[in-house]
């Protein structure tokens, strides 16, 4: 190999990884009043969601299909409003760099003691309310499953009692395991 034809090796500078701040800085536009206002709106919507879950459970107990449909529509509307508030919150709290979202704890660090205490209390109430809504919705789910199981049982019972010949199984399907039953009525005499 010819040493003269060899070109000197060039070292490329290694690119530096972009440094990230230790924590996200909250945008300057986030004011305590705006955060508290959003928490109030979320609390109102979750209060309505709790009332709807309780009404849904009552409608299930009375097997009122019409009420369940109305409650389902209203619940969807509330959930859409909550999603809109969450979208607004993300937009408001997203940091200017990297589009990251500042947490409420990070925002609270920037506020005064009075604002921090007041917003912290509201956040605690909202968390407790969300837990109550979750518990009530679990009760609605259980009640729905119980009603569905009850209705399936009724359908099987009715199907079995209407099958005088035993042709149909308890599930309402033709049972191939049973013998043929001949039943007829002579109408010529």
Secondary structure in CASP SS format (residue, H / E / C, confidence):
PFRMAT SS
TARGET T0000
AUTHOR 0000-0000-0000
METHOD secondary structure of the structure
MODEL  1
X C 1.00
X C 1.00
X C 1.00
X C 1.00
X C 1.00
X C 1.00
X C 1.00
X C 1.00
X C 1.00
X C 1.00
X C 1.00
X C 1.00
X C 1.00
X C 1.00
X C 1.00
X C 1.00
X C 1.00
X C 1.00
X C 1.00
X C 1.00
X C 1.00
X C 1.00
X C 1.00
X C 1.00
X C 1.00
X C 1.00
X C 1.00
X C 1.00
X C 1.00
X C 1.00
X C 1.00
X H 1.00
X H 1.00
X H 1.00
X H 1.00
X H 1.00
X H 1.00
X H 1.00
X H 1.00
X H 1.00
X H 1.00
X H 1.00
X H 1.00
X H 1.00
X H 1.00
X H 1.00
X H 1.00
X H 1.00
X H 1.00
X H 1.00
X H 1.00
X H 1.00
X H 1.00
X H 1.00
X H 1.00
X H 1.00
X H 1.00
X H 1.00
X H 1.00
X H 1.00
X H 1.00
X C 1.00
X C 1.00
X C 1.00
X H 1.00
X H 1.00
X H 1.00
X H 1.00
X H 1.00
X H 1.00
X H 1.00
X H 1.00
X H 1.00
X H 1.00
X H 1.00
X H 1.00
X H 1.00
X H 1.00
X H 1.00
X H 1.00
X H 1.00
X H 1.00
X H 1.00
X H 1.00
X H 1.00
X H 1.00
X H 1.00
X H 1.00
X H 1.00
X H 1.00
X H 1.00
X H 1.00
X H 1.00
X E 1.00
X C 1.00
X C 1.00
X C 1.00
X C 1.00
X C 1.00
X C 1.00
X E 1.00
X C 1.00
X C 1.00
X H 1.00
X H 1.00
X H 1.00
X H 1.00
X H 1.00
X H 1.00
X H 1.00
X C 1.00
X C 1.00
X H 1.00
X H 1.00
X H 1.00
X H 1.00
X H 1.00
X H 1.00
X H 1.00
X H 1.00
X H 1.00
X H 1.00
X H 1.00
X H 1.00
X H 1.00
X H 1.00
X H 1.00
X H 1.00
X H 1.00
X H 1.00
X H 1.00
X H 1.00
X H 1.00
X H 1.00
X H 1.00
X H 1.00
X H 1.00
X H 1.00
X H 1.00
X H 1.00
X H 1.00
X H 1.00
X H 1.00
X H 1.00
X H 1.00
X H 1.00
X H 1.00
X H 1.00
X H 1.00
X H 1.00
X H 1.00
X H 1.00
X H 1.00
X H 1.00
X H 1.00
X H 1.00
X H 1.00
X H 1.00
X H 1.00
X H 1.00
X H 1.00
X H 1.00
X C 1.00
X C 1.00
X C 1.00
X C 1.00
X C 1.00
X E 1.00
X C 1.00
X C 1.00
X C 1.00
X C 1.00
X C 1.00
X E 1.00
X C 1.00
X C 1.00
X C 1.00
X C 1.00
X C 1.00
X C 1.00
X C 1.00
X C 1.00
X C 1.00
X C 1.00
X C 1.00
X C 1.00
X C 1.00
X C 1.00
X C 1.00
END
